[in-house]
């Protein structure tokens, strides 16, 4: 299971929100590159970067931060937040993104999102399946759709999606533990697909302590995104480094 720390960006700074609420913004570092280098120094190879300004503006905003991190570290970055057009994707990939995550676009303009899967390849496109009460949420989590999370993921699997980030918004930033039951059901629902098309599920939201990581690995999660638990010193970089070495 891949360890993927999160850096959320507002005004070029590293912040965290609670349940996606912009009024709960807490700045952890003025310089995201500094944080990224700390992660890399702990043997971490992956990074999840969210352009929160972009999510609000519905187009990429903080690509210079992405470019800075990508050019000055060897981290493989997945980048999301406000990616709504071919031009946004072009900027993201040209700025150094290894993968991009599309959430709202997959709901509001599925035809365009499906062309991205074909054009850029399933290895480079991640489906963002963020949900509240198991209903897909969009527009920086400010809007709830009528789509149920399990059929939503399954439908996109039939269209070639392999990577899915699923965040239970009710857990996000709460430091109360992730949605083990939801992830278990998503992965069990995946049993009808062969190995080649098997889901690579990335758990996100609510990670609060190190002990939860082996449990997510046991469930079959391909990766886990960790944010506030690192910034609030609930999980140390040393623990993550040991997990990576020993897994």
C-alpha positions as CSV (number, residue, x, y, z in Angstrom):
1,X,0.0,0.0,0.0
2,X,1.4,3.4,-1.0
3,X,1.7,6.1,1.5
4,X,0.6,9.4,0.0
5,X,0.8,12.6,2.1
6,X,-1.5,15.5,1.2
7,X,-0.7,19.1,0.5
8,X,-3.7,21.3,0.1
9,X,-3.0,24.7,-1.4
10,X,-4.7,28.1,-0.8
11,X,-2.9,31.3,-1.9
12,X,0.2,29.2,-2.5
13,X,0.3,28.1,1.2
14,X,0.0,24.6,2.7
15,X,-3.4,24.5,4.6
16,X,-5.9,22.0,5.9
17,X,-9.7,22.3,6.0
18,X,-12.2,20.3,8.1
19,X,-14.9,18.5,6.0
20,X,-14.0,20.7,3.1
21,X,-15.2,23.9,4.8
22,X,-13.1,26.8,3.7
23,X,-13.9,28.8,6.9
24,X,-12.0,26.2,8.9
25,X,-8.7,26.9,7.0
26,X,-5.6,26.4,9.1
27,X,-2.2,27.3,7.6
28,X,0.6,24.8,8.4
29,X,3.4,26.2,6.2
30,X,3.9,29.2,4.0
31,X,6.2,27.1,1.7
32,X,4.7,23.8,0.4
33,X,8.1,22.8,-1.1
34,X,9.6,22.7,2.4
35,X,6.9,20.2,3.5
36,X,7.3,18.1,0.3
37,X,11.1,17.9,0.9
38,X,10.4,16.6,4.4
39,X,8.2,13.9,3.0
40,X,10.8,12.9,0.4
41,X,13.5,12.9,3.1
42,X,11.4,10.3,5.0
43,X,11.5,7.9,2.0
44,X,8.1,8.8,0.7
45,X,7.7,8.7,-3.1
46,X,4.2,10.0,-3.6
47,X,2.3,13.2,-3.0
48,X,-1.3,14.3,-3.3
49,X,-1.7,18.0,-4.1
50,X,-5.0,19.7,-4.1
51,X,-5.5,23.2,-5.6
52,X,-8.3,24.4,-3.3
53,X,-8.3,27.8,-5.1
54,X,-8.8,25.9,-8.3
55,X,-11.6,23.9,-6.9
56,X,-13.5,27.1,-6.1
57,X,-12.5,28.9,-9.4
58,X,-13.3,25.8,-11.6
59,X,-9.9,26.1,-13.3
60,X,-6.3,25.4,-12.4
61,X,-4.8,28.1,-10.2
62,X,-1.8,27.0,-8.2
63,X,0.1,25.3,-11.0
64,X,3.3,27.2,-10.1
65,X,3.3,25.5,-6.7
66,X,3.0,22.1,-8.5
67,X,5.8,23.1,-10.9
68,X,8.1,24.1,-7.9
69,X,7.6,20.8,-6.1
70,X,7.8,18.7,-9.2
71,X,11.0,20.3,-10.4
72,X,12.8,20.3,-7.0
73,X,11.8,16.8,-5.7
74,X,11.5,13.3,-7.3
75,X,8.0,12.8,-5.8
76,X,5.3,11.4,-8.1
77,X,2.5,13.9,-7.7
78,X,-1.2,13.4,-8.3
79,X,-2.9,16.8,-8.7
80,X,-6.5,17.8,-8.4
81,X,-8.8,20.7,-7.8
82,X,-10.7,22.6,-10.5
83,X,-9.5,20.6,-13.5
84,X,-12.3,21.2,-16.0
85,X,-10.8,21.4,-19.5
86,X,-8.2,19.9,-21.8
87,X,-6.2,23.1,-21.2
88,X,-6.2,22.6,-17.4
89,X,-4.9,19.1,-17.9
90,X,-2.2,20.3,-20.3
91,X,-1.0,22.9,-17.7
92,X,-1.1,20.3,-14.9
93,X,0.9,17.7,-16.8
94,X,3.3,20.3,-18.2
95,X,3.8,21.5,-14.6
96,X,5.0,18.1,-13.5
97,X,1.9,16.2,-12.4
98,X,2.3,12.4,-12.8
99,X,-1.5,11.8,-12.4
100,X,-4.5,14.1,-12.2
101,X,-7.7,13.6,-10.2
102,X,-11.1,14.5,-11.6
103,X,-14.1,14.6,-9.3
104,X,-16.8,17.2,-10.3
105,X,-15.9,16.9,-14.0
106,X,-16.7,13.2,-13.9
107,X,-20.2,14.0,-12.7
108,X,-20.9,17.2,-14.7
109,X,-19.2,16.4,-17.9
110,X,-18.7,12.6,-18.1
111,X,-18.1,12.7,-21.9
112,X,-15.0,14.9,-21.5
113,X,-13.7,12.9,-18.5
114,X,-14.0,9.7,-20.5
115,X,-11.9,11.2,-23.3
116,X,-9.2,12.0,-20.8
117,X,-9.1,8.3,-19.8
118,X,-8.5,7.4,-23.4
119,X,-6.2,10.3,-24.3
120,X,-3.9,10.2,-21.3
121,X,-4.3,6.6,-20.2
122,X,-5.9,5.0,-17.2
123,X,-2.5,5.1,-15.3
124,X,-2.6,8.9,-15.3
125,X,-6.3,9.7,-14.6
126,X,-7.7,9.2,-11.1
127,X,-11.5,9.3,-10.4
128,X,-12.3,11.4,-7.4
129,X,-15.2,9.7,-5.7
130,X,-15.8,12.0,-2.7
131,X,-19.0,11.3,-0.8
132,X,-21.2,12.4,2.0
133,X,-23.8,9.9,3.2
134,X,-22.5,7.8,0.3
135,X,-23.7,10.4,-2.2
136,X,-21.1,11.9,-4.5
137,X,-20.2,15.5,-3.6
138,X,-18.8,18.0,-6.1
139,X,-17.7,21.6,-6.6
140,X,-15.1,21.6,-3.8
141,X,-17.6,19.5,-1.7
142,X,-20.0,22.4,-1.6
143,X,-22.7,20.5,-3.6
144,X,-24.2,17.1,-3.2
145,X,-25.3,15.1,-6.2
146,X,-27.9,12.3,-6.4
147,X,-25.3,9.7,-7.4
148,X,-24.5,6.8,-5.1
149,X,-20.8,6.2,-4.6
150,X,-20.7,2.4,-5.3
151,X,-22.6,2.5,-8.7
152,X,-20.6,5.6,-9.6
153,X,-17.3,3.9,-9.2
154,X,-18.5,0.7,-10.9
155,X,-19.8,2.6,-13.9
156,X,-16.4,4.3,-14.4
157,X,-14.6,1.0,-14.1
158,X,-16.5,-0.2,-17.1
159,X,-15.2,2.9,-18.9
160,X,-11.6,2.0,-18.1
161,X,-10.8,3.8,-14.7
162,X,-8.4,1.9,-12.5
163,X,-7.4,4.5,-9.8
164,X,-10.1,5.9,-7.5
165,X,-9.6,8.2,-4.5
166,X,-12.6,7.9,-2.2
167,X,-13.0,10.4,0.6
168,X,-15.8,10.2,3.1
169,X,-16.3,13.9,3.7
170,X,-17.9,13.3,7.1
171,X,-14.5,11.9,8.3
172,X,-12.3,14.4,6.6
173,X,-10.1,16.4,9.0
174,X,-11.9,14.9,12.0
175,X,-9.0,12.6,13.1
176,X,-11.6,10.0,14.1
177,X,-10.6,7.2,11.8
178,X,-11.4,6.3,8.1
179,X,-14.5,4.7,6.6
180,X,-13.3,1.1,6.8
181,X,-16.8,-0.4,6.1
182,X,-17.3,1.8,3.0
183,X,-13.9,0.8,1.6
184,X,-14.6,-2.9,2.4
185,X,-17.9,-2.7,0.4
186,X,-16.3,-0.8,-2.5
187,X,-13.6,-3.5,-2.8
188,X,-16.0,-6.4,-2.4
189,X,-18.1,-4.8,-5.1
190,X,-15.1,-4.9,-7.3
191,X,-14.9,-8.8,-7.3
192,X,-16.6,-9.1,-10.7
193,X,-13.7,-7.4,-12.5
194,X,-10.6,-9.4,-13.5
195,X,-7.2,-8.7,-12.2
196,X,-6.2,-6.5,-15.1
197,X,-9.2,-4.2,-14.4
198,X,-9.1,-4.5,-10.6
199,X,-9.7,-1.3,-8.7
200,X,-6.8,0.5,-7.2
201,X,-8.6,2.1,-4.3
202,X,-6.9,5.0,-2.5
203,X,-8.4,5.7,1.0
204,X,-8.7,9.3,2.1
205,X,-10.2,11.1,5.0
206,X,-10.2,10.6,8.7
207,X,-6.8,8.9,9.2
208,X,-5.9,9.6,12.8
209,X,-3.3,7.1,14.0
210,X,-0.7,4.7,12.6
211,X,-2.6,1.6,13.6
212,X,-5.2,2.3,10.9
213,X,-2.7,1.9,8.1
214,X,-2.2,-1.9,8.4
215,X,-6.0,-2.3,8.6
216,X,-6.5,-0.4,5.3
217,X,-3.7,-2.5,3.7
218,X,-5.4,-5.7,4.9
219,X,-8.7,-4.5,3.3
220,X,-6.9,-4.3,0.0
221,X,-6.5,-0.5,-0.4
222,X,-3.8,0.3,-3.0
223,X,-2.9,3.6,-1.3
224,X,-3.8,5.9,1.6
225,X,-3.8,9.7,1.6
226,X,-2.8,11.2,5.0
227,X,-3.1,14.9,5.8
228,X,-4.0,16.4,9.1
229,X,-2.7,13.4,11.1
230,X,0.8,14.2,9.9
231,X,0.5,18.0,10.4
232,X,-1.0,17.5,13.9
233,X,1.8,15.0,14.8
234,X,-0.6,12.1,15.3
235,X,1.5,10.1,12.9
236,X,5.2,10.7,12.6
237,X,7.3,10.7,9.4
238,X,9.5,8.1,11.2
239,X,6.5,5.8,11.5
240,X,5.7,6.2,7.9
241,X,9.3,5.6,6.9
242,X,9.4,2.4,8.9
243,X,6.1,1.3,7.3
244,X,7.5,1.8,3.8
245,X,10.7,0.0,4.6
246,X,9.0,-3.0,6.3
247,X,5.9,-3.5,4.1
